[in-house]
Amino acid sequence: MKKTFLLLLLCVGLTSNSYNALFNTYNEHLVFRKIINESFTIGEKLTYRLHYGIIDAGEAVLQVKESKIKAKGRDLYRIVGTGRSIKAFDWFFKVRDRYESYVDKESIMPWYFIRRVNEGGFIINQDYTLHQDLQLVDDGETKIKVPLNVQDMLSAYYYARTLDFENAEKGDVFEFNTIVDGEIFPLKIKFLGRDQIKIRMGKFKALKFCPVIQTGRVFKKEEDLTVWISDDKNKIPLCAKAKILFGSVKFEVVDYQGLLNPISKI
């Protein structure tokens, strides 16, 4: 179920001073990358509905907010997401997930990540301080060596939206590093071509992708998960379909607000 609720988070009671105190040692000479972000902005809100088979099973919400805190004087996005099972599905498998990522506005990389998971009574409480300049992640107990610009579970989604797919050809693979449960994971997404997708909200022009994922746990084969994103500058996920070991799930957008650009609705 963790693989199906990709949207999550938590509101953190940190002050600006307490947060910046975490970064009192850093590499003053490091020059961070600059990414042109034409895909999302503050005020964007995306709502998704999850279907397990023919049953509505859950809902997820992703929001981009202004951050009241900074990292080393750098402005951040406060990206918040929640994932929950609907009441009618709670008796079967109750989910209440919350995630939050503080993402550098200029470099689209995270400086702090919070994860609160409650899935069928399985609890995860995770807090990462990402020292991007030192290439270290502090989880409160250990310091993990990471590549520069490493993404967390939530920020990875927003960084992927800034990638340029204009000249992508079928079979092209895009790759970047993420940290998941204390391990570095090279996230790969394979471009499957341009398509059209019909969902509850209508018909859209879309780009079709297949995340190259770990097999043998939930998914039988690498390409058992297919994702369609809007074929426009927003590049929001419109729909995802997955074959899993115990059935199938479908994930589709049911509302969008505050988009930076017109959407590719036909």
N, C-alpha and C positions, 0 to 999 in steps of 0.2 A: 504493500500500500504506500510505502514511502516513495516508490518510484512514480506513483500516479499523482501524488500531491506535491508538485514541484513548486508550489507557491506558498509562502509562509512568512513568519516573523514575530517581532516583539518590540514594544515601545520601551526604550531604555531610559532610566532616570539618571542620566549623566549630565553634569554641568560642563560648560566649555572648559573651565580650568581643570577639572578632574580628568577630562579626556586628553587634553594637550599635555598633561603631566606624564602620560604614558609614553610620550615621544621626546623625552628630554635628552636623548642621545641619538644622533643621527649623522649621516654622511652629508656634510655641507656642500660637497663638490658634485654630487650626483645631479644630472640633468634629467628630469622626467620627460617622458614622451608627451606630445600634444596630439590629441585626437579631435578631428572635426566631427562634432555630434549634431547631426541633422535629423535624428530619429526620435528623440523623446525630450521632454522638458518637465519642469515642475507643474503639477496640476493634472498630470496624466493619471487616469484610473482605468484599469482593465478588470473586468469581471468574467470569470469562466465557470462553466458547469461541467461536472464530471459525470459520465455515464458508465455504469458497470453493466455490460450487456445492454438490455433495454431499460434498465432502471436508473433513474437519477440518483446519484450516490453522494455527491458533494459539490462544494463551491469553493472557489479561490478568488482572491482579490489582490491585485498588485497596484501600488500607488507610489508616485514619485513626489517627494515633499522637499521643502527647503530645510536644510540642516541648521540648527542653532549652534552647532559646534564646528570646529575646524581641526585640521591635522597639520601641524607645522605652518599654520597661517594660511593653509590652502582651503578654498571653498569646497564644500561637499554637497552631494545629493543625499537625502535620507530616503532610502528605498525600503518600503514596508510591504510585506505580503502576509496573507493569512490563508490557511487551508483548513476546511472543516467538512465533516460529513453532515448531511442533512438529517433532521430529527428522525425521519422515517427509516434511515439507514443506521442510526446510532445503535440500535439493538443488535445489529450484526457486527459492526466494527466502527467504534466511535473514534473520530479523528479531530483533534484540535491542535493545529500546527501554527507556529508564529515565527517569522524570520525578519531580520532587519540587517541592512547593509549600508554603511556610510561610504559613498563612492566619490572619488575625486572627480570634480567637474571637468577638469582639463585632461586628465590622463585616463579616465574611466577605469579606475582600479580601486579596490576597496582598502580602507584603513581599519575598519572595525566591522565585525560580523557577529550577530547573535542568533542563536537557533534554540527554539523551545518546541519540543515535539512531544505529543501525547497521542499515540496510535494504538488503540486497543489495550491501553494500560502500559505500553512500552514507552518509557520516558527518556528523552535526551535533553540535557541542558548544556549548551556549548557556547563559549565566548572566545573569539579570536581577536587579538590585536595584531594587525598585519603591519609590521615594520618594513614597508616596501623599500625604503632606502638602504636598510641593512640586510634585506632579503631573508628576513626571519619572521616567523609567526609564533606568537606567544599564546598558548591556550590556558595559561594560569598555572600549569604544572611543568610543562616542558617548552623548549624553544626549538622550532622546526625550521631547518634550512629550506628555503623555497626559491624558485626562479623570480626574477624581477617581473613585476606586473602580474603576479599570480592572481587569479580570480577566486571568489568564494562561490557557493552554490547559487546565490541570488544574483550577485553582480555579473556572473558569467552570462546570464540571459540578456542583460542590458548591453554588455560589451559586444556580444554577438550581433546585436542590432546595428552597431556602428560599422560592421564590416561591409566592404564594397562587393556586391554581387552582380554589378552591372554587366561585367564581361565574363561571368561564371559560365563554365561549360559543364555539361552532364558528366558526372564522375569526379569533378573537382572536390578535394577535401580541404576543409579549413580546420586548423588546429590551434589550440591555446591551452595553457596550463591552469588547472584548478586545484584547490585543496579541499578534500572531502574526508572527513573523519580522520584528520591528522596525516593523510597521505596525499602525495602529489599525483594527480590524475590528468593525463593529456586528453582533453576533451576534443573529439573529432566530429565534425559534421560533414556529411557527403551531400553534394548538390545533385538532385535527381531530375532537375529540369523545371520549366515553367508549366503551370497548370491552372485549372479553374476549380474552385471548391464551393459546394453549396452547403450552407449550414442554416441554422434557425434565423439568423439575421439577414440572410440573402445569399447572393452569389458574388464571389470575389475572384479577381485575378490573384494568383498566388505563386510563390516560389516553393518548391517541394524539396524537403531535406530528409535525410536519414541519419540521425545521430549514430555514430559508431560506438556501441556501448558494451559493457561487460556482460558476457553471456553466462548462462548456467545458473543464475540466481532467480531472477524473475522472468527474463526474456530467454526464449529458446535459441534465437538466432540474432545476429547483429542487426539485421534489417527488419526486425519485428516491430520497431517503432518508427512511424512516419509522421513528419510535421509539415504543415503548410503555413507559411508566413505571408503577410500581405505584400504584393508586388508593387510597393511604393516606398517612399522615404521613411515611413514609420516602421515598417518591417515588424509588425506585431504578429505573434502567433495567432492564427485563426482557428486551427484545428489540429489535433494530434490523435492518431489511432495506434493502439498497441495490442499486440497479441502477447499475453502473459501465460505463465505456466498453469494458471488456474482460471483461464477465461480470456476476456478481452475488455478493454476500456476505451472510451472516447472522451476527448477533452475539447470543448469548443468555447469561443468567446461569445458571450451573450449581451455584453454591453461595453462600450468604450467611450471615454470622456477625456477632453483636454488633449487630443492628439495634436502634434506639432504640424502635421501635414494632412492634405486630403487623403482619404483611404481609397483603395482600389476596388470599390464596390461597383459591380456591373449593373 
